[in-house]
Amino acid sequence: MSHWITICEFPLSKDLSAVADFIRRHQLPLRISEENNRQCVASLAPQLVEPMGQLLARWQAGEVDLAQIQVHTYDEAAPAGESAAGEDAQGAGEAAGEAPASNTQGEAPVSVIPQWSLRQTPVSLMLIALCFIGWFMLRQGWAEPLVIFPQGAGDFGAAQSSLAWHLSRGEFWRLWTPAIVHFSLPHALFNALGVWIVGRSLEARAGSGWFALLVLLSAPVSNLAQYYWAPQNLFGGMSGVVYALIGAAFVIQRWQPRWRDVPPSLLWIAVVWLLVCMVGIVDYFIPGGIANAAHIGGFAAGLLLALVFCMGGGARRYFSATDARRDSDAANTRQEF
């Protein structure tokens, strides 16, 4: 006799058409029924209960789009007698943002960087595109309107500087646009990767408005820091903004220790790399050197802006009720073993 196991319940007013489409698309052994004035999602396969519960909790919180979720099956590690339902459970678990866990080891799921919907991170995607657009413009010789001209030899005075000349002509955009220019494809790739890993998690949690403000304030700070540190050098790149994102993530994790969308070890590696570059060793291996002042300026701006953000209560956005339930489930799993 079939035994349906309830995964979660929703009020009658909740539209579950997306859930029904997800079940039908992947042919999962699930059903939606009305019981005691509630909509119940239940499963015939016990293996699906926990991963589907996590996935539906994240869907209800607006963190995932079920239309974008794909369920994958794996045959290579499955025992000969394992059912299709068991394979679907593994796939649904990965769709919910959790790494597969081995029951024989008794380990809780390992945290990974969430796969945010592209619609949740439009500013980050625009920054990534700008990295490659700036590299392409430089290759075509079109980047001159974007950079701050290097200062000529002689005594440096702010009033007679090349930056002052730009501003006197109304070219205020040059305070921001050097972040777009990239001098090589690896330069653009590394900065785009930094935005993808750190920026998208920051934006998806707090919203595009605050994230755009963080970028718009940190870009001129990092550019001006580099210009006044070495006005005789031409500079460009989004690494100052990336270090602002790293600084912001660093503060938020201190304020909200349970936020682990970005691995803390990755942030520490970035800080160590900043210190190594400041020593000057890396300049011997990279043509043109490293814009250390831009990194420091961006990092400091990110720290300060995130501190103000957290003091205003913004850190609450980086740990939701769904995250609490996930942590509770992981703790219960460890206790059962």
VENLINTA-V839076 format. One record per residue. N is the residue number from 1. OMEGA is omega in whole degrees, 0 to 359 (999 if undefined). NEAR is the number of other C-alpha atoms within 10 Angstrom. Layout:
N:OMEGA:NEAR, N:OMEGA:NEAR
This chain:
1:182:3, 2:180:6, 3:181:10, 4:180:15, 5:181:17, 6:178:17, 7:179:19, 8:181:18, 9:179:17, 10:175:15, 11:182:12, 12:181:14, 13:182:8, 14:178:10, 15:182:11, 16:180:16, 17:178:9, 18:178:13, 19:180:18, 20:178:15, 21:179:13, 22:180:18, 23:182:16, 24:183:13, 25:183:12, 26:177:13, 27:180:11, 28:179:19, 29:181:16, 30:176:22, 31:175:17, 32:182:17, 33:178:11, 34:181:13, 35:177:10, 36:179:7, 37:176:9, 38:172:15, 39:183:19, 40:172:20, 41:185:24, 42:183:23, 43:172:22, 44:184:17, 45:179:20, 46:182:16, 47:184:17, 48:190:25, 49:184:21, 50:181:15, 51:179:23, 52:177:25, 53:178:21, 54:181:24, 55:182:24, 56:176:21, 57:178:20, 58:177:21, 59:180:17, 60:179:15, 61:179:12, 62:183:11, 63:180:20, 64:175:22, 65:184:15, 66:179:20, 67:180:11, 68:184:10, 69:176:17, 70:177:15, 71:181:18, 72:176:15, 73:182:16, 74:181:12, 75:191:10, 76:182:7, 77:185:7, 78:173:12, 79:184:8, 80:184:8, 81:183:6, 82:185:11, 83:176:11, 84:179:14, 85:178:19, 86:178:17, 87:179:19, 88:179:24, 89:179:24, 90:180:23, 91:179:23, 92:178:29, 93:179:26, 94:177:19, 95:180:23, 96:176:26, 97:180:21, 98:176:22, 99:180:16, 100:179:17, 101:180:14, 102:180:10, 103:180:10, 104:178:7, 105:181:8, 106:183:13, 107:175:14, 108:178:20, 109:181:20, 110:180:11, 111:177:13, 112:177:13, 113:183:15, 114:177:19, 115:185:16, 116:173:17, 117:181:15, 118:180:13, 119:179:10, 120:187:19, 121:183:21, 122:181:17, 123:178:22, 124:180:26, 125:177:17, 126:179:10, 127:178:21, 128:178:22, 129:181:14, 130:176:20, 131:183:23, 132:175:21, 133:179:16, 134:177:26, 135:180:24, 136:180:19, 137:178:17, 138:179:18, 139:181:13, 140:181:9, 141:183:9, 142:188:12, 143:184:18, 144:180:12, 145:186:12, 146:188:21, 147:170:22, 148:183:27, 149:177:20, 150:179:16, 151:179:20, 152:180:12, 153:180:8, 154:181:7, 155:181:9, 156:175:14, 157:185:10, 158:183:11, 159:181:9, 160:184:11, 161:177:17, 162:178:20, 163:178:23, 164:177:16, 165:177:15, 166:184:17, 167:179:13, 168:178:10, 169:179:8, 170:183:10, 171:184:15, 172:180:13, 173:181:15, 174:174:19, 175:183:20, 176:193:22, 177:175:22, 178:178:25, 179:181:26, 180:188:26, 181:177:26, 182:190:28, 183:178:17, 184:179:15, 185:176:12, 186:176:11, 187:179:18, 188:182:25, 189:182:16, 190:179:15, 191:177:22, 192:179:23, 193:177:13, 194:177:20, 195:182:25, 196:185:17, 197:186:18, 198:186:23, 199:184:28, 200:178:29, 201:177:24, 202:183:25, 203:183:21, 204:182:23, 205:189:21, 206:181:16, 207:184:17, 208:182:18, 209:180:10, 210:181:16, 211:178:20, 212:178:15, 213:178:11, 214:180:21, 215:185:23, 216:178:13, 217:184:17, 218:182:28, 219:179:28, 220:177:24, 221:181:25, 222:180:31, 223:180:31, 224:178:20, 225:180:21, 226:181:24, 227:182:23, 228:177:15, 229:181:14, 230:185:16, 231:181:21, 232:184:16, 233:171:16, 234:182:16, 235:178:24, 236:178:23, 237:183:25, 238:183:33, 239:175:28, 240:177:33, 241:178:33, 242:179:28, 243:172:31, 244:177:33, 245:179:28, 246:178:28, 247:178:25, 248:179:27, 249:180:26, 250:180:22, 251:182:20, 252:178:23, 253:174:19, 254:183:14, 255:182:18, 256:189:16, 257:182:12, 258:177:14, 259:184:20, 260:176:17, 261:176:21, 262:181:22, 263:179:16, 264:180:15, 265:179:9, 266:178:13, 267:180:19, 268:177:13, 269:179:11, 270:179:16, 271:179:19, 272:178:12, 273:176:12, 274:180:17, 275:179:13, 276:179:13, 277:181:17, 278:179:17, 279:177:10, 280:182:13, 281:185:12, 282:182:14, 283:180:14, 284:185:10, 285:181:10, 286:180:9, 287:180:8, 288:178:12, 289:183:14, 290:178:20, 291:185:25, 292:181:23, 293:177:21, 294:178:31, 295:182:27, 296:179:23, 297:179:24, 298:180:33, 299:179:27, 300:178:21, 301:178:27, 302:178:27, 303:184:22, 304:181:17, 305:179:20, 306:178:25, 307:177:20, 308:179:11, 309:181:18, 310:178:19, 311:177:11, 312:178:10, 313:183:9, 314:182:17, 315:179:21, 316:181:15, 317:185:15, 318:170:21, 319:186:16, 320:176:14, 321:177:11, 322:177:18, 323:180:16, 324:178:12, 325:181:13, 326:178:19, 327:179:15, 328:178:12, 329:180:16, 330:180:15, 331:179:12, 332:179:12, 333:179:15, 334:181:13, 335:181:9, 336:179:7, 337:999:11
